[in-house]
Amino acid sequence: MTRAYDLVVLGGGPACGPAARRCREAGWSVAVIEAGLLGGVCPHTGCNPKKVLMAAPEAMAAAAHLAGKGLTGGPALDWAALMAFKRTFTAPIDARVEASYREAGIDVVRGRGVFTGPRSVRVGETELTAKKILIAVGATHKHFTFPGAEHLSTSDAFLDMDALAGRVAFLGGGFIAFELAHVAAVCGARATILTHGDAALRRFDQDAVARLVAATRAMGVEVVLDAPVAAIRRDAAGLAVETPRGVFAADMVVNAAGRPPALAGLGLDAAGIAATSRGVTVDAHLRCAGNPDVYAAGDCLDAPYALTPTADLESHVAGENMVSGDSETIDRTGTPSVLFTLPPLAMAGLTEEECRARDLSCVKKETDLASSFPWKRLGETAGYAKTLVSPGDDRILGAHILGHAAEEIINVVALAMRQGIPAKALREGIWAYPTAGYYLRYMF
């Protein structure tokens, strides 16, 4: 059976919606193909459930910081209740998204789509043809082949545990490892982070990272660098993770070593689409190299960011370009990234190392936030900011913030960067006092 559409989208996550809806509003016939849950990783097994599970640890950490400063005792964790609360957010998503698409007149096709030609995709026994195709398949878990790799669990499994494992080891030194290790540790597990390289969180400013790693170790998480996993074996005590730095005992070992693009088995060659291990190759209009009738958006791209907001932005741009004839180019200026740890670490723009690599002159300013009122009143002991400003035109090149409210402060800085607002405006702004945002005037 063959079905013809104006647009077929492979993948039903954040990179799908804006483009699918824009084309449908333009009168196009649209089909969305999804083998898993509609809505993608973020609302099901990523950003949203992670933040829900972080709510209780945030409260517990806040109470611990104020112990002896007006609080005695502390909250008790109920993991089962916390997990049940999380599921109230995740359980309705798939049906809600499908109903929304169908109400908009967008067909939903369940199954794995595979290219059979430049403008055709097969799902089971059905072939879908289209004038335009959008690849929005996202990313997947990294595959390991070392002995005992079958013992690895995923972040998906961690985020849906009925009971928290007593000892959890996280393989990787990025977002997933640190965020979930903080949840596990504050909730009572013994958490270990094993990263194969000599540094953690390489995308972030390393001066800020050093302070976060110190805070992570202070909460009881073991952070081990230069510890690539050689093997995992099961013994009488549970799981033993073998590394050059020693053997680490665990009840659960989570694969948190990054998420490569989910392109395997997609049949890109049949469509003449170019891709690397980093993702699909696209131009500034998000057209795929080798096939101008196919666009791509989201985590499957070879692009600087793999974030929900950039997936949404890319989908908007791709959708507009398909309808209008490539009138827009992608601009990711002022994209903020946040590591939701305790405390959070946020950034926008370039790091100091990147400025040096690009031979960009910058004025660096470092601020000890932990000694400032909004952080001291909460009993916070980790707080730091580094900003980088171009001396010639006062342009904000980068900002790196560690501590309470970092995830909200960075939104202001990212907006200023995107709109070309100079650092002077942040220094001279009238900010509500005494808020964390007020201290932007001192950070620049």
C-alpha positions, -999 to 999 in steps of 0.1 A, spaced: 0 0 0 13 35 -9 2 68 7 12 102 -7 18 133 15 32 167 11 54 162 42 65 131 61 83 135 94 104 107 108 102 110 145 76 125 168 97 145 194 104 182 199 120 185 165 88 173 148 60 195 161 67 231 149 76 220 113 46 196 111 22 222 123 36 250 101 32 228 70 -3 217 80 -13 253 86 -1 260 50 -26 234 38 -1 206 34 -10 170 40 13 158 68 22 124 84 43 118 115 61 84 118 70 73 154 81 39 166 81 49 202 63 74 223 51 107 208 67 137 224 102 124 223 128 118 250 124 152 268 89 147 283 92 109 287 127 99 297 147 132 298 143 168 309 108 166 325 110 134 346 146 143 356 134 177 369 104 161 387 127 136 405 151 165 413 124 184 432 126 162 464 165 163 464 164 201 460 142 203 491 164 180 510 195 198 501 179 232 510 170 218 544 205 205 549 220 239 540 198 256 566 205 230 594 214 251 625 203 283 608 167 281 618 159 245 608 162 214 628 155 179 616 149 173 579 125 159 553 123 121 547 124 107 512 96 84 499 110 72 465 79 53 456 57 84 461 82 105 442 81 80 413 43 80 413 43 118 412 67 117 382 45 93 363 16 117 366 36 139 342 49 112 318 20 88 315 -4 111 296 21 126 271 18 101 242 -20 101 240 -21 138 245 3 145 216 -14 120 193 -48 137 200 -33 171 193 -19 160 160 -51 143 149 -71 174 158 -47 194 136 -53 170 107 -19 154 110 -17 116 105 2 96 130 18 64 117 32 40 143 64 21 134 100 26 123 104 45 91 131 36 66 141 54 35 134 35 2 143 64 -21 149 102 -22 113 110 -13 99 77 0 98 59 33 86 25 42 68 16 75 60 -20 77 41 -29 46 32 7 38 52 31 17 48 68 22 59 92 -5 63 129 0 73 162 -16 94 170 15 107 148 43 119 159 77 143 137 97 137 143 134 146 109 149 167 123 178 194 104 196 199 70 213 220 54 239 257 48 232 265 11 224 293 -6 242 310 -40 234 333 -46 264 328 -78 284 297 -76 305 282 -47 286 248 -65 288 247 -56 325 244 -19 316 212 -1 324 200 31 308 190 65 321 155 56 310 156 27 335 169 49 363 142 74 358 115 47 361 128 26 391 101 14 415 129 12 442 161 32 442 192 9 439 215 11 469 247 15 449 246 32 414 276 37 391 273 61 362 295 56 331 302 90 316 312 125 326 285 146 311 250 159 317 233 126 324 259 112 347 261 142 370 225 150 371 213 115 379 242 110 404 231 140 423 195 126 424 207 92 436 231 105 462 207 130 479 180 103 478 203 79 498 221 58 472 259 55 470 267 71 437 299 68 416 307 87 384 333 69 362 345 90 332 371 77 307 388 111 302 410 134 324 382 160 327 344 160 333 318 182 317 341 193 289 315 216 273 314 238 304 340 263 318 365 242 337 370 266 366 333 263 373 334 226 367 362 222 393 340 239 419 310 217 409 331 185 411 343 196 446 306 201 456 297 167 441 323 149 461 313 168 492 278 154 489 293 119 489 295 111 452 327 95 441 340 111 409 367 91 392 386 105 362 407 84 337 385 54 344 374 38 312 354 7 318 372 -25 308 345 -50 319 315 -55 341 310 -88 359 284 -101 382 295 -115 415 279 -125 448 278 -89 460 262 -75 428 281 -59 399 318 -52 397 329 -25 373 366 -30 363 386 1 354 423 11 354 416 30 386 402 0 404 371 -21 407 339 -4 418 309 -23 433 274 -14 422 239 -27 422 231 -8 390 254 5 363 239 33 342 251 40 306 254 78 308 282 81 282 264 104 258 237 99 231 247 95 195 222 103 167 197 75 161 205 70 124 213 33 123 190 14 100 173 46 87 184 39 51 200 72 45 220 59 15 188 51 -3 179 88 -1 214 100 -10 217 118 24 251 125 39 259 119 75 288 113 99 290 98 133 281 132 147 248 133 128 231 143 95 250 169 75 228 200 67 233 235 53 222 268 70 186 262 58 187 227 74 185 209 41 203 176 41 235 174 21 229 152 -10 191 156 -10 176 191 -10 140 177 -5 149 163 29 155 185 59 166 175 94 162 190 129 170 181 165 195 158 182 201 138 149 219 167 134 256 173 132 252 206 151 266 225 181 237 217 205 215 187 213 189 205 234 151 206 234 151 244 227 174 241 197 154 212 184 123 234 186 141 263 169 155 240 141 120 226 135 106 261 132 133 271 107 129 238 87 91 242 86 93 278 74 119 269 48 98 241 34 68 263 30 85 295 19 113 282 -2 144 284 21 139 320 33 155 315 67 189 304 80 195 289 114 208 312 141 216 296 175 232 327 190 224 330 227 216 294 234 218 286 271 228 252 285 220 241 320 233 212 341 206 206 367 228 195 395 229 207 432 239 234 427 231 240 390 257 250 364 247 272 335 264 286 305 258 306 273 283 315 246 320 307 246 343 294 272 376 311 280 394 283 262 373 288 231 380 325 231 417 318 231 414 292 204 395 318 182 420 345 191 393 366 205 403 393 230 381 393 261 378 409 295 372 382 321 355 388 353 351 363 381 326 367 410 323 347 442 285 343 445 287 321 476 297 352 496 268 373 483 235 377 501 210 357 480 233 326 483 245 331 519 209 334 532 202 299 519 234 285 535 248 278 500 286 272 499 291 269 462 285 299 439 307 313 412 304 333 380 327 340 351 318 364 323 337 371 291 331 405 273 346 418 241 367 450 251 360 467 218 322 467 216 311 455 251 296 424 234 290 395 258 310 365 245 302 340 273 288 336 307 292 307 332 273 306 364 273 280 392 249 282 421 213 288 432 192 303 404 219 299 378 194 284 354 172 315 356 200 341 355 215 325 324 182 331 305 187 369 310 222 367 297 213 345 268 186 369 258 210 398 259 234 379 237 208 369 212 194 405 209 229 421 208 224 439 241 258 450 255 271 441 289 267 477 299 229 473 299 232 445 325 255 465 346 231 495 346 198 476 348 174 482 376 170 448 392 147 438 420 165 435 453 174 413 470 172 387 442 199 366 426 193 384 393 203 417 410 239 405 411 241 406 373 252 441 378 283 428 395 290 399 372 298 421 342 
